[in-house]
Amino acid sequence: MVFALSERRRMPNAVKILIAGGFGAGKTTMVSAVSETRTLRTEELLTERGVGVDDVSGVSAKRSTTVAMDFGRITLNTDYVLYLFGTPGQERFWFLWDELALGALGAVVLADTRRLADCFAAVDYFERRGTPFIVAVNCFEGADQFEVEEIRLALQLDPAIPILLCDARDKGSSRDMLIGLIDHALQRRLLHAP
């Protein structure tokens, strides 16, 4: 059977989004919560070899860590598919970020108020690259709660960078973070259009 060009199924546009942040901030959890497919994970157990290397203060219950990336997918419609790449949070794996960031529309930087300084590296990375990003504060149970403007001040963020509160375990909340990022990236694109 021969199909006319207009009858052929079009390939959807791929949109790449990074989920970044510090060690234990909830990146793997967020990708898993929102992905329509089984998430590809590159997790390894934390062992004695990480003692003195991995700072587990505030996340002492954490038993595994991402060593390369997490990967998930969301089909928006016949025109667009989101590909989610969760970055590793530990400094020894940051060399992977350049490859993961290549061609990305933007990033969600997950922040944990118990370890807020851990997201500085991701914020700095995306600011230097000029990559649109939002900060998603993962509201862990039992963690101190802060006003958005207190977090903005602590992270020294430009007022144009959105800060949103989320629960990375919740599909709807994680979806809302992705929508917030896409809105921010599109607004930035419109502002900087020639």
C-alpha positions as CSV (number, residue, x, y, z in Angstrom):
1,M,0.0,0.0,0.0
2,V,1.3,3.4,-0.9
3,F,0.6,6.4,1.4
4,A,0.4,10.0,0.3
5,L,2.9,12.2,2.1
6,S,0.0,13.8,4.1
7,E,-1.2,10.3,5.2
8,R,2.1,9.2,6.7
9,R,2.4,9.2,10.4
10,R,4.5,12.1,11.6
11,M,7.2,11.6,14.2
12,P,6.5,13.6,17.3
13,N,8.9,16.4,18.3
14,A,11.2,15.3,21.0
15,V,11.6,17.7,24.0
16,K,14.5,17.0,26.3
17,I,14.2,18.1,30.0
18,L,16.7,17.6,32.8
19,I,15.8,16.9,36.4
20,A,18.8,18.0,38.4
21,G,19.7,18.9,42.0
22,G,21.8,17.7,44.9
23,F,22.3,14.2,46.3
24,G,19.0,12.8,47.7
25,A,16.8,15.7,46.5
26,G,14.3,13.4,44.8
27,K,15.3,13.3,41.2
28,T,14.9,9.6,40.6
29,T,11.6,9.8,42.5
30,M,10.3,12.6,40.3
31,V,11.2,10.9,37.0
32,S,9.6,7.7,38.2
33,A,6.4,9.4,39.5
34,V,5.7,11.2,36.2
35,S,7.0,8.8,33.5
36,E,4.4,6.9,31.4
37,T,6.9,4.2,30.9
38,R,9.0,2.1,33.3
39,T,11.9,4.3,34.3
40,L,15.4,3.4,33.3
41,R,17.5,3.8,36.4
42,T,21.2,3.5,36.9
43,E,21.1,3.1,40.7
44,E,23.8,1.4,42.8
45,L,23.7,0.7,46.5
46,L,25.6,3.0,48.8
47,T,28.5,1.1,50.4
48,E,31.3,1.6,52.9
49,R,33.4,2.9,49.9
50,G,31.3,6.0,49.9
51,V,32.0,6.9,53.6
52,G,33.9,10.2,53.6
53,V,32.9,10.7,50.0
54,D,29.1,10.9,50.1
55,D,27.6,13.3,52.6
56,V,24.4,11.5,53.8
57,S,23.6,14.0,56.5
58,G,19.9,14.8,56.3
59,V,19.3,11.8,54.0
60,S,20.7,9.0,56.2
61,A,17.9,6.6,55.2
62,K,19.1,6.7,51.5
63,R,20.3,3.3,50.4
64,S,21.1,3.8,46.7
65,T,22.3,6.5,44.3
66,T,22.1,7.3,40.6
67,V,25.5,6.8,39.0
68,A,24.7,7.9,35.4
69,M,21.1,9.0,34.8
70,D,17.4,8.2,35.2
71,F,15.3,8.2,32.0
72,G,11.5,8.6,31.6
73,R,9.0,9.6,28.9
74,I,5.7,11.5,28.7
75,T,3.7,11.6,25.5
76,L,1.9,15.0,25.4
77,N,0.0,14.4,22.2
78,T,0.8,13.3,18.6
79,D,3.1,16.3,18.2
80,Y,5.2,16.2,21.3
81,V,7.0,13.8,23.6
82,L,9.0,14.8,26.7
83,Y,12.1,12.9,27.4
84,L,13.2,13.2,31.1
85,F,16.8,12.8,32.1
86,G,17.6,12.7,35.8
87,T,21.1,13.8,36.5
88,P,23.4,12.2,39.2
89,G,23.6,14.5,42.2
90,Q,27.1,13.6,43.5
91,E,30.0,15.7,42.5
92,R,32.0,12.7,41.2
93,F,29.4,12.1,38.5
94,W,29.0,15.7,37.3
95,F,31.2,15.0,34.3
96,L,28.0,13.4,32.8
97,W,26.0,16.6,32.9
98,D,27.4,18.2,29.7
99,E,26.3,15.2,27.6
100,L,22.9,15.0,29.4
101,A,22.3,18.8,29.0
102,L,23.1,18.8,25.2
103,G,19.9,19.9,23.4
104,A,17.7,20.2,26.5
105,L,14.9,22.7,26.5
106,G,15.5,23.4,30.2
107,A,15.9,21.9,33.7
108,V,14.0,21.4,36.9
109,V,16.4,21.9,39.8
110,L,15.1,20.0,42.8
111,A,16.0,21.6,46.1
112,D,15.8,20.0,49.5
113,T,15.5,22.6,52.3
114,R,17.3,20.2,54.7
115,R,20.3,20.5,52.4
116,L,19.7,23.6,50.3
117,A,23.3,24.3,49.5
118,D,23.4,21.0,47.6
119,C,21.5,22.6,44.7
120,F,23.9,25.5,44.2
121,A,26.0,23.5,41.8
122,A,23.0,22.8,39.5
123,V,21.8,26.4,39.7
124,D,25.3,27.6,38.8
125,Y,25.6,25.1,36.0
126,F,22.4,26.2,34.3
127,E,23.0,29.9,34.8
128,R,26.5,29.6,33.2
129,R,25.1,27.6,30.2
130,G,22.1,30.0,29.8
131,T,19.7,27.1,30.1
132,P,16.2,28.0,31.3
133,F,15.5,26.4,34.7
134,I,13.1,26.5,37.6
135,V,13.7,25.6,41.2
136,A,11.3,23.0,42.6
137,V,11.4,22.8,46.3
138,N,10.7,19.2,47.3
139,C,8.7,19.4,50.5
140,F,9.9,16.5,52.5
141,E,7.9,15.5,55.6
142,G,9.5,16.8,58.7
143,A,11.7,19.3,56.9
144,D,11.6,23.0,57.8
145,Q,9.2,25.0,55.6
146,F,10.3,28.3,54.2
147,E,8.7,31.1,52.2
148,V,9.6,31.2,48.5
149,E,11.3,34.6,48.9
150,E,13.5,33.2,51.7
151,I,14.6,30.4,49.4
152,R,15.2,32.9,46.6
153,L,17.4,35.0,48.9
154,A,19.3,31.9,50.2
155,L,20.0,30.7,46.6
156,Q,20.6,34.3,45.3
157,L,18.2,33.7,42.4
158,D,17.2,36.3,39.9
159,P,13.5,37.3,40.4
160,A,12.7,35.9,36.9
161,I,13.6,32.3,38.0
162,P,10.4,30.6,39.2
163,I,10.5,28.8,42.5
164,L,7.7,26.2,43.0
165,L,6.8,23.9,45.8
166,C,6.3,20.2,45.0
167,D,6.1,16.7,46.2
168,A,8.3,14.7,43.9
169,R,6.4,11.5,44.8
170,D,3.2,12.8,43.4
171,K,2.5,12.5,39.7
172,G,0.4,15.6,39.5
173,S,2.9,17.7,41.4
174,S,5.8,16.5,39.3
175,R,3.7,17.2,36.1
176,D,3.0,20.7,37.4
177,M,6.8,21.3,37.8
178,L,7.3,20.2,34.1
179,I,4.6,22.6,33.0
180,G,6.1,25.4,35.0
181,L,9.5,24.8,33.3
182,I,8.0,24.7,29.8
183,D,6.1,27.9,30.5
184,H,9.3,29.6,31.8
185,A,11.4,28.3,28.8
186,L,8.8,29.6,26.3
187,Q,8.5,33.0,28.0
188,R,12.3,33.3,27.9
189,R,12.4,32.4,24.3
190,L,9.8,35.0,23.5
191,L,11.6,37.7,25.5
192,H,14.9,37.0,23.7
193,A,13.4,36.5,20.2
194,P,14.9,38.8,17.5
